[in-house]
Structures are given as C-alpha cells and as structure tokens.
Amino acid sequence: METGPSKEQPKIAELESLPDSHLSCILEFDGACKGNPGRSGAGAIIRRLNGSVIAHLREGLGITTNNAAEYRALILGLKYAANKGFKHIRAQGDSKLVCYQVSGTDNLVKLVIIY
C-alpha cells in the first residue's frame, strides 16, 4: 500500500477559446494560509492572451481559512479585470474546492468565467 503523494495527474477540462481581443484576459489566482485558520493572503496575476502580464495583485487577509483565502484571490482578480473592462476572463486556480463550487461541475480543475 502506497502512502506517498498521488502520482495521478489532476483532470483538466478542455479550455474554451477566448475571443482574441482587448476584452479578453487570463486570471491566475491563489490563496495561502499559515495554519488553518491562520495568517492569510490572496494573490492574482492578470495576463493578456499572449501571456504578457497586465497586473500583479495581492491582499493581506489577516486570520482566515485556506478556502477563504482562495475565494478572496479569485474575487480580487475578477474585480480588477471587470473594472478594467475585460468581458472574457479565463480564471485558473489550483483550489479544487473553489473551481468545483464556482463552476458547478465535479471534474473541473481550471474554470472559465465568461460574462
């Protein structure tokens, strides 16, 4: 019986194409927590479709849970992108919980938000 980390790769849904326009961006988000709950932070990077960085975002959260930090990171990035006028946003994160809950599916590790 193995007790180490799983060697199975996470399932990744096929990513929808985003329109190649100035209205599209990629949001990479992550939250972190030292202890759970513990001192937490949220961060996001907004990129153009070619991968170039538009913005680095971060927020100190005080004492929260890891899940709260992950959600705050997503919200931080979405607010920034929406305020800058982006209409097509691909949000990518490593939190299965956040991705599952936001997307409403049971096998999505990367989520796509288009509004």
Backbone as CSV, one residue per row, in Angstrom:
resi,resn,N_x,N_y,N_z,CA_x,CA_y,CA_z,C_x,C_y,C_z
1,MET,0.829,-1.169,0.000,0.000,0.000,0.000,0.883,1.245,0.000
2,GLU,0.698,2.145,-0.980,1.468,3.372,-1.066,0.928,4.405,-0.090
3,THR,1.840,5.158,0.505,1.407,6.212,1.419,1.905,7.589,0.994
4,GLY,2.614,7.664,-0.108,3.144,8.947,-0.588,2.106,9.724,-1.365
5,PRO,2.535,10.836,-1.943,1.615,11.645,-2.728,1.123,10.895,-3.956
6,SER,-0.069,11.210,-4.377,-0.668,10.568,-5.539,0.122,10.918,-6.791
7,LYS,0.327,9.927,-7.645,1.022,10.157,-8.904,0.045,10.485,-10.016
8,GLU,-1.243,10.386,-9.731,-2.267,10.681,-10.725,-2.319,12.179,-10.992
9,GLN,-2.324,12.561,-12.251,-2.410,13.968,-12.624,-3.860,14.433,-12.475
10,PRO,-4.049,15.688,-12.041,-5.413,16.189,-11.929,-6.069,16.270,-13.297
11,LYS,-7.370,16.072,-13.316,-8.112,16.185,-14.564,-8.255,17.659,-14.905
12,ILE,-8.058,17.974,-16.158,-8.194,19.352,-16.611,-9.208,19.370,-17.737
13,ALA,-10.232,20.166,-17.551,-11.258,20.279,-18.589,-10.660,20.962,-19.810
14,GLU,-11.213,20.657,-20.960,-10.774,21.348,-22.156,-11.140,22.816,-22.006
15,LEU,-10.181,23.673,-22.247,-10.419,25.093,-22.077,-11.113,25.671,-23.297
16,GLU,-12.162,26.436,-23.040,-12.832,27.137,-24.121,-11.904,28.214,-24.647
17,SER,-11.976,28.450,-25.930,-11.190,29.536,-26.508,-11.814,30.859,-26.112
18,LEU,-10.956,31.813,-25.826,-11.429,33.167,-25.562,-11.294,33.974,-26.838
19,PRO,-12.184,34.921,-27.051,-12.029,35.774,-28.227,-10.683,36.499,-28.173
20,ASP,-9.990,36.521,-29.286,-8.689,37.175,-29.350,-8.912,38.671,-29.506
21,SER,-9.162,39.332,-28.391,-9.450,40.760,-28.440,-8.945,41.443,-27.182
22,HIS,-9.036,42.750,-27.165,-8.626,43.530,-25.997,-9.601,43.339,-24.834
23,LEU,-10.707,42.630,-25.047,-11.693,42.385,-23.994,-11.448,41.066,-23.268
24,SER,-10.396,40.336,-23.635,-10.109,39.025,-23.053,-8.850,39.063,-22.192
25,CYS,-8.863,38.299,-21.105,-7.668,38.176,-20.269,-7.676,36.833,-19.551
26,ILE,-6.527,36.501,-18.996,-6.376,35.293,-18.195,-6.085,35.735,-16.770
27,LEU,-6.815,35.169,-15.826,-6.650,35.461,-14.403,-6.118,34.206,-13.728
28,GLU,-4.945,34.299,-13.128,-4.383,33.207,-12.333,-4.482,33.633,-10.875
29,PHE,-5.113,32.810,-10.048,-5.335,33.200,-8.657,-4.876,32.117,-7.692
30,ASP,-4.502,32.544,-6.486,-4.114,31.593,-5.447,-4.236,32.272,-4.087
31,GLY,-4.612,31.498,-3.103,-4.672,31.958,-1.727,-3.720,31.121,-0.893
32,ALA,-3.257,31.680,0.217,-2.336,30.958,1.089,-2.696,31.231,2.535
33,CYS,-2.364,30.252,3.374,-2.727,30.343,4.783,-1.652,29.633,5.600
34,LYS,-1.133,30.291,6.621,-0.156,29.671,7.516,-0.928,29.196,8.741
35,GLY,-1.229,27.918,8.770,-2.179,27.374,9.725,-3.549,27.428,9.069
36,ASN,-4.501,26.741,9.628,-5.833,26.757,9.015,-6.899,26.661,10.100
37,PRO,-7.418,27.775,10.582,-7.182,29.135,10.110,-5.835,29.673,10.572
38,GLY,-5.407,30.731,9.903,-4.149,31.366,10.238,-3.947,32.618,9.415
39,ARG,-2.741,33.187,9.513,-2.431,34.384,8.732,-2.524,34.043,7.257
40,SER,-3.275,34.849,6.514,-3.602,34.508,5.129,-3.366,35.663,4.172
41,GLY,-3.243,35.298,2.915,-3.108,36.282,1.853,-3.715,35.758,0.570
42,ALA,-4.005,36.678,-0.323,-4.587,36.332,-1.621,-3.770,37.031,-2.700
43,GLY,-3.620,36.370,-3.834,-2.879,36.966,-4.933,-3.460,36.577,-6.270
44,ALA,-3.225,37.417,-7.251,-3.703,37.146,-8.605,-2.772,37.824,-9.604
45,ILE,-2.707,37.240,-10.780,-1.980,37.825,-11.901,-2.960,37.905,-13.059
46,ILE,-3.009,39.062,-13.699,-3.838,39.251,-14.887,-2.897,39.289,-16.080
47,ARG,-3.198,38.455,-17.087,-2.344,38.367,-18.281,-3.171,38.606,-19.542
48,ARG,-2.485,39.104,-20.565,-3.076,39.139,-21.901,-3.059,37.710,-22.433
49,LEU,-3.767,37.468,-23.530,-3.814,36.120,-24.093,-2.452,35.642,-24.573
50,ASN,-1.556,36.563,-24.893,-0.211,36.164,-25.320,0.703,35.843,-24.136
51,GLY,0.172,35.993,-22.896,0.940,35.652,-21.706,1.606,36.828,-21.011
52,SER,1.639,37.982,-21.648,2.283,39.130,-21.012,1.450,39.598,-19.814
53,VAL,2.142,40.049,-18.791,1.494,40.422,-17.537,0.911,41.832,-17.625
54,ILE,-0.331,41.948,-17.205,-1.005,43.240,-17.109,-0.886,43.767,-15.683
55,ALA,-1.122,42.885,-14.697,-1.106,43.339,-13.300,-0.788,42.191,-12.354
56,HIS,-0.085,42.529,-11.277,0.133,41.638,-10.137,-0.717,42.210,-9.007
57,LEU,-1.517,41.378,-8.372,-2.401,41.842,-7.306,-2.167,41.023,-6.053
58,ARG,-2.273,41.670,-4.888,-2.133,40.926,-3.637,-2.944,41.627,-2.557
59,GLU,-3.313,40.830,-1.555,-4.120,41.364,-0.465,-3.839,40.566,0.800
60,GLY,-3.473,41.249,1.871,-3.347,40.606,3.172,-4.733,40.438,3.764
61,LEU,-4.990,39.292,4.364,-6.349,38.999,4.829,-6.478,38.863,6.337
62,GLY,-5.378,38.900,7.055,-5.462,38.654,8.492,-5.652,37.160,8.743
63,ILE,-6.427,36.823,9.748,-6.666,35.415,10.104,-7.911,34.914,9.383
64,THR,-7.724,33.959,8.479,-8.840,33.324,7.772,-8.480,31.864,7.524
65,THR,-9.377,31.166,6.859,-9.112,29.784,6.461,-8.480,29.769,5.066
66,ASN,-7.931,28.637,4.700,-7.352,28.481,3.380,-8.410,28.674,2.292
67,ASN,-9.597,28.117,2.502,-10.652,28.255,1.494,-11.053,29.720,1.313
68,ALA,-11.150,30.454,2.421,-11.491,31.876,2.326,-10.414,32.629,1.551
69,ALA,-9.150,32.294,1.766,-8.048,32.945,1.045,-8.131,32.657,-0.449
70,GLU,-8.462,31.426,-0.815,-8.606,31.072,-2.231,-9.741,31.872,-2.875
71,TYR,-10.872,31.950,-2.209,-12.001,32.720,-2.737,-11.658,34.200,-2.861
72,ARG,-10.989,34.758,-1.864,-10.617,36.166,-1.917,-9.674,36.441,-3.084
73,ALA,-8.785,35.498,-3.395,-7.873,35.667,-4.527,-8.659,35.729,-5.834
74,LEU,-9.629,34.839,-5.992,-10.467,34.845,-7.196,-11.234,36.162,-7.297
75,ILE,-11.843,36.580,-6.208,-12.622,37.816,-6.199,-11.732,39.024,-6.490
76,LEU,-10.549,39.051,-5.915,-9.595,40.137,-6.147,-9.317,40.285,-7.644
77,GLY,-9.022,39.175,-8.296,-8.722,39.207,-9.726,-9.924,39.555,-10.580
78,LEU,-11.082,38.996,-10.243,-12.286,39.279,-11.025,-12.694,40.747,-10.932
79,LYS,-12.608,41.313,-9.741,-12.952,42.735,-9.579,-12.030,43.616,-10.414
80,TYR,-10.731,43.328,-10.357,-9.772,44.124,-11.120,-10.073,44.021,-12.618
81,ALA,-10.236,42.789,-13.106,-10.466,42.581,-14.538,-11.765,43.253,-14.990
82,ALA,-12.813,43.129,-14.197,-14.087,43.758,-14.553,-13.961,45.280,-14.556
83,ASN,-13.266,45.830,-13.569,-13.090,47.283,-13.502,-12.260,47.814,-14.667
84,LYS,-11.395,46.986,-15.223,-10.577,47.390,-16.369,-11.301,47.158,-17.693
85,GLY,-12.527,46.629,-17.646,-13.334,46.475,-18.850,-13.235,45.138,-19.552
86,PHE,-12.577,44.164,-18.946,-12.499,42.849,-19.582,-13.856,42.163,-19.517
87,LYS,-14.286,41.586,-20.619,-15.576,40.910,-20.696,-15.432,39.396,-20.776
88,HIS,-14.260,38.930,-21.175,-13.990,37.495,-21.310,-12.789,37.178,-20.431
89,ILE,-13.031,36.431,-19.364,-11.986,36.167,-18.370,-11.854,34.665,-18.171
90,ARG,-10.647,34.151,-18.372,-10.378,32.751,-18.033,-9.690,32.756,-16.681
91,ALA,-10.367,32.226,-15.685,-9.811,32.178,-14.333,-9.221,30.790,-14.110
92,GLN,-7.983,30.744,-13.650,-7.287,29.490,-13.412,-6.752,29.479,-11.993
93,GLY,-7.065,28.416,-11.270,-6.579,28.281,-9.917,-6.330,26.837,-9.567
94,ASP,-5.642,26.614,-8.452,-5.322,25.248,-8.049,-6.235,24.730,-6.942
95,SER,-7.213,25.509,-6.537,-8.139,25.080,-5.495,-9.302,24.321,-6.122
96,LYS,-9.306,23.018,-5.946,-10.405,22.221,-6.489,-11.734,22.662,-5.898
97,LEU,-11.748,22.965,-4.594,-12.984,23.376,-3.950,-13.570,24.610,-4.620
98,VAL,-12.770,25.642,-4.799,-13.258,26.878,-5.412,-13.711,26.615,-6.839
99,CYS,-12.891,25.928,-7.613,-13.240,25.666,-9.009,-14.502,24.828,-9.130
100,TYR,-14.637,23.799,-8.294,-15.832,22.960,-8.334,-17.064,23.771,-7.970
101,GLN,-16.985,24.541,-6.894,-18.156,25.268,-6.422,-18.560,26.382,-7.381
102,VAL,-17.603,27.107,-7.904,-17.920,28.212,-8.796,-18.434,27.712,-10.134
103,SER,-17.848,26.634,-10.648,-18.243,26.135,-11.964,-19.449,25.210,-11.902
104,GLY,-19.716,24.618,-10.749,-20.853,23.706,-10.627,-20.628,22.351,-11.268
105,THR,-19.362,21.983,-11.507,-19.071,20.668,-12.077,-18.255,19.858,-11.092
106,ASP,-18.111,18.581,-11.393,-17.380,17.725,-10.465,-16.020,17.285,-10.985
107,ASN,-15.573,17.779,-12.124,-14.268,17.336,-12.628,-13.442,18.470,-13.218
108,LEU,-13.707,19.688,-12.823,-13.014,20.826,-13.415,-11.959,21.360,-12.459
109,VAL,-10.711,21.400,-12.903,-9.659,21.962,-12.089,-9.380,23.398,-12.525
110,LYS,-9.551,23.684,-13.773,-9.413,25.050,-14.255,-10.793,25.511,-14.674
111,LEU,-11.179,26.694,-14.271,-12.502,27.139,-14.606,-12.440,28.295,-15.578
112,VAL,-13.481,28.442,-16.353,-13.570,29.512,-17.320,-14.784,30.349,-16.958
113,ILE,-14.568,31.630,-16.789,-15.671,32.537,-16.466,-15.795,33.500,-17.628
114,ILE,-16.922,33.471,-18.279,-17.187,34.395,-19.372,-18.533,35.033,-19.083
115,TYR,-18.534,36.332,-18.959,-19.802,37.019,-18.708,-19.986,38.152,-19.677
